[in-house]
C-alpha cells in the first residue's frame, strides 16, 4: 500500500500531551522551534505547532477547558503519538481512494475549519489496520 496513491503527502505527527510546556521543553532540546499556543473551538483542544529544519513537524494537542477528543486518550494511556497528518488537494477524493483499496475507513471527526491551518478543512479518520489519520485539505 502506497499512501501517495491516495493523493496524500505527509505533513506532521500529532502528539497528545497533558502539559504542553514540558513537551515544548523536550522538543526545543531536540532543536525544534515551537509557536504560540492556540485554542481551536471547533476541535476543542489547545495546539502548539513545532517545526525542525531536518525532522518532521509535531503538533502538540492538549486538552482545553471543555471536554474534547484527547481527554480519554490522556486519561487511559498518557502522552502519546496518536495521529499522522497528511495533506490532500481533495479530502473526499483521498478518502474514496483509500476505501477503493479495500481499507475500512471510519470518520472520527467530519471535516471542519481548523485554526492552526488557517481555516482549511481538517477531518479525522480511523483506517482499520493502520490507525488514526488527520487530513488537511490544501485546495
C-alpha positions as CSV (number, residue, x, y, z in Angstrom):
1,X,0.0,0.0,0.0
2,X,1.5,3.4,-1.0
3,X,-0.1,6.4,0.6
4,X,0.8,8.6,-2.4
5,X,-1.7,6.6,-4.4
6,X,-4.3,8.3,-2.3
7,X,-3.3,11.9,-3.2
8,X,-1.8,12.3,0.3
9,X,1.5,13.8,1.4
10,X,2.9,13.5,4.9
11,X,2.6,16.7,7.0
12,X,3.2,16.0,10.7
13,X,2.8,13.9,13.8
14,X,0.1,14.6,16.4
15,X,1.3,14.3,20.0
16,X,-1.3,14.3,22.7
17,X,0.1,15.9,25.9
18,X,-1.3,17.0,29.2
19,X,1.3,19.7,29.7
20,X,2.4,21.4,26.5
21,X,5.2,23.3,28.4
22,X,7.0,20.0,29.2
23,X,6.7,18.7,25.7
24,X,7.9,22.1,24.3
25,X,11.0,21.9,26.6
26,X,11.8,18.5,25.2
27,X,11.2,19.5,21.6
28,X,13.3,22.7,21.9
29,X,16.1,20.5,23.4
30,X,15.8,18.4,20.1
31,X,16.2,21.6,18.0
32,X,12.5,22.3,17.3
33,X,11.1,25.8,17.2
34,X,7.6,26.0,18.7
35,X,5.0,28.6,18.1
36,X,2.4,30.1,20.4
37,X,-0.3,28.0,21.9
38,X,-3.7,28.5,20.2
39,X,-7.2,27.3,21.1
40,X,-9.3,25.7,18.5
41,X,-13.0,25.9,19.4
42,X,-14.0,23.5,16.6
43,X,-11.6,20.8,17.7
44,X,-11.9,21.7,21.5
45,X,-8.2,21.5,22.1
46,X,-5.2,23.7,22.7
47,X,-2.5,23.4,20.0
48,X,1.2,24.2,19.6
49,X,2.9,23.9,16.2
50,X,6.6,22.8,16.4
51,X,9.0,22.7,13.4
52,X,12.5,21.5,12.9
53,X,14.8,22.2,9.9
54,X,15.5,18.4,9.4
55,X,12.8,16.4,11.2
56,X,9.1,16.1,10.8
57,X,6.8,18.7,12.3
58,X,5.0,18.0,15.5
59,X,1.6,19.2,16.5
60,X,1.1,19.3,20.3
61,X,-2.5,18.6,21.2
62,X,-3.6,19.3,24.7
63,X,-7.0,19.3,26.5
64,X,-9.0,22.5,26.7
65,X,-11.2,23.7,29.5
66,X,-14.1,21.9,27.9
67,X,-14.3,18.1,27.1
68,X,-12.5,17.3,23.9
69,X,-11.1,14.4,21.8
70,X,-7.8,13.8,23.7
71,X,-9.2,13.7,27.2
72,X,-9.9,10.0,27.2
73,X,-6.6,9.2,25.4
74,X,-4.6,11.0,28.1
75,X,-6.6,9.6,31.0
76,X,-6.2,6.0,29.7
77,X,-2.7,6.0,28.2
78,X,-1.0,9.3,29.0
79,X,1.1,11.2,26.5
80,X,1.4,9.6,23.1
81,X,1.8,10.0,19.4
82,X,-1.8,9.4,18.3
83,X,-2.2,10.6,14.7
84,X,-0.4,11.1,11.5
85,X,-1.4,14.0,9.4
86,X,-1.4,14.2,5.6
87,X,-2.3,17.0,3.2
88,X,-4.7,16.5,0.3
89,X,-5.9,18.8,-2.5
90,X,-9.2,16.9,-2.3
91,X,-10.0,15.4,1.0
92,X,-13.1,13.4,-0.2
93,X,-11.3,12.0,-3.2
94,X,-8.4,10.8,-0.9
95,X,-10.8,9.1,1.4
96,X,-12.6,7.5,-1.5
97,X,-9.3,6.2,-2.9
98,X,-8.4,4.6,0.4
99,X,-11.7,2.9,0.6
100,X,-11.4,1.7,-3.0
101,X,-8.2,-0.1,-2.0
102,X,-10.3,-2.2,0.4
103,X,-9.4,-0.3,3.6
104,X,-12.2,0.2,6.1
105,X,-12.3,4.0,6.8
106,X,-14.3,5.3,9.8
107,X,-14.9,9.0,10.0
108,X,-14.0,10.1,13.6
109,X,-14.5,13.8,13.1
110,X,-16.1,15.3,10.0
111,X,-14.1,17.9,8.1
112,X,-14.3,21.4,9.6
113,X,-12.2,24.6,9.6
114,X,-9.1,24.4,11.7
115,X,-7.5,27.4,13.4
116,X,-4.0,26.0,13.2
117,X,-4.3,25.6,9.4
118,X,-5.8,29.0,8.5
119,X,-9.3,27.7,8.4
120,X,-8.7,24.9,5.9
121,X,-10.9,21.8,6.4
122,X,-9.5,19.1,8.6
123,X,-11.0,15.7,9.1
124,X,-10.0,12.7,11.2
125,X,-10.3,9.1,10.1
126,X,-9.5,5.7,11.6
127,X,-8.1,3.3,9.0
128,X,-8.7,-0.2,10.1
129,X,-5.3,-1.9,10.5
130,X,-3.4,1.4,10.3
131,X,-4.6,3.9,12.9
132,X,-5.8,7.4,13.2
133,X,-5.0,9.9,10.4
134,X,-5.8,13.6,10.0
135,X,-6.3,15.0,6.5
136,X,-5.8,18.7,5.9
137,X,-7.4,19.9,2.6
138,X,-5.0,22.2,0.8
139,X,-7.2,23.5,-2.0
